[in-house]
């Protein structure tokens, strides 16, 4: 599925429930943070390996973070693939590969 198809499905889900009015940029930013904290909770008091065992819960929380992130990008008129590509270029400059001799 392409990013545009995913965004279309997210918006259709939201619009069918009349949730658009609650999905402004501020509230989406808050929701991203809250869902990211739910993702962290999976690992609280566990080793990484133990947390990784809860795969279904991990998938759900990662999906929630991504859904809210996609919605925020869409609200702001950002193309998700484009902004990720731009950020990878910036990160490549900021964190160059170090040659070892």
C-alpha positions, 0 to 999 in steps of 0.5 A: 500500500502506498503512503497516499493510500494509507493516508486516504484510509486514515482520513476515511476512518476519521471522517466516518466518525466525524473526528476531524474537528478534534484533529488539529495540529496541537491535539495531534502533537499531544496524541503522538506524544501520548502514544509514544509514551504508551510504546515506552510503557511496553518496555518499562521495568523489562529488558529490551528482549522481554519488551520485544516479546509483546509484538502485538502490543508493539504493533498497535502502539507503533501504528498509533504513533504513525497514524497521528503523525501521518494525520499531522503531516497531512493537516500541514500539507506535508508529503510524508515520503518527501519530508523523510527523504529531506530529513535523511539528507540532513541527518547524513550531513549532520552525522557523516559516515566516519572512515576508519583507517 
